[in-house]
Every structure is written in structure tokens, then in C-alpha cells.
Amino acid sequence: MLIRTIPRLRELLEEIIPRNKVFENFEVKHDFPVIGVRIMMLNARCLEARPGHPALILLAMEDVTELT
């Protein structure tokens, strides 16, 4: 899992809900077992929680391997 292998990504995601933060254009390079090395661009933000429900994180991932 990407979050376990990339400490900085985990830190960023853990800051989003309690601090109502956003991050954009976080680049991740990862070697996937079947498809090989891919470069992903990640963006995340906290979604407003509905009463009685936990806050959610919207995480968008874009494969930018071919663009680099």
C-alpha cells in the first residue's frame, strides 16, 4: 500500500482532517507489481462532514508517467 511505503504521504493525509488542510501536486513514484514503475500526481482535501458522520478525504490520483 502506498501510504505505508511513503511516510511523507501519510503525514500529509494525517494533517488534512484535523487542520482542514489541502495538498496539491504531491508526486509519488512507485514500482507496482504488475504494471511496473508509475509516477502519480496526488491532490487531497477534506470534505465537510455531515452531522453524525466522520470527515472524509477526497484523494485524486493522476498517472503522469507518460508526461515526464
N, C-alpha and C positions, 0 to 999 in steps of 0.2 A: 504494500500500500504506500502511495506517495507520501502521505503525511508522516508516516513512521520513519521514512528514509530521508526526509528533508526537514531538519529541525527548524529552519527559518520559516518555512511554510506553516508549520504547526504553531509557532509563536504568533505569526500574523493572524491566523484563524482564531487563536485563543483571545486575541485583543479585540476582535470585531464586536462581539456582543456586549461585553461589559463596558467598553469605551465608545460604542457606537461608531466604530471606525470603518474605513473603506480602504482597500488596496487595489491598485491598478498596475497592469503590465509587469507582473512578477513572472520572470522567466524560469522555467524548470526544464532541465534536460534529463531524460530518464531512459534507461535501456529496458524496454518491455520484453518479456519472454518470447512472444510470438512475432511481433511486428518490428522489433529492434529499437534503435535509438530514435527518439522523437523529442522535439523541442516544443514545449507548450507555453502559451502565454495565459496567465491566470488573472482574473479580476474577481473581487468579492466585496459584498456589502451586507449589512444587517437588514433584514426585513422587519418591519414593525410587527410586534407580537400582538395577536388578538387576545382579549381578556380570557384568562384561564388556559392559555396555550403557551408553549415555550417559544422563545425567539428563534428565528430561523436565519441561516446564512445562505445567500444566493451566491453560488460559485460558478463562474463561467470559465470554460477552458477552450482555447483555440489552438489547434495544431498549426504551428508556424514553421515547421521543419523545412518545407519547400521554399520558404521566403528568405531563409538565411543562407 
